Amino acid sequence: MALPKRGHSQMNCQTYELSRKVVGMAWIMLRMDYSRLFWLLFGVFSYENHEGKPRII
């Protein structure tokens, strides 16, 4: 309990904000990559079934 409360909470808040931003950016990138992967996998298969040829935009 030697640390002053104000500085300690401020440091925790800054660290929390930074980690939240990093996690948010990583989550958006992962979500984009996964959606692109799923779109390619399932989109190509569904287009192949419907049209008889793969179509990738």
KAHURA-V734719 format. One record per backbone hydrogen bond with DSSP energy under -1.0 kcal/mol. CO is the residue of the C=O (numbers start at 1). NH is the residue of the N-H. Records with the same first field share a line. If there is no record, write none. Layout:
# KAHURA-V734719
CO: NH  NH
This chain:
# KAHURA-V734719
4: 8
5: 9
6: 10
7: 11
8: 12
9: 13
10: 14
11: 15
12: 16
13: 17
14: 18
15: 19
16: 20
17: 21
18: 22
19: 23
20: 24
21: 25
22: 26
23: 27
24: 28
25: 29
26: 30
27: 31
28: 32
29: 33
30: 34
31: 35
32: 36
33: 37
34: 38
35: 39
36: 40
37: 41
38: 42
39: 43
40: 44
41: 45
42: 46
43: 47
44: 48
45: 49
46: 50
47: 51
48: 52
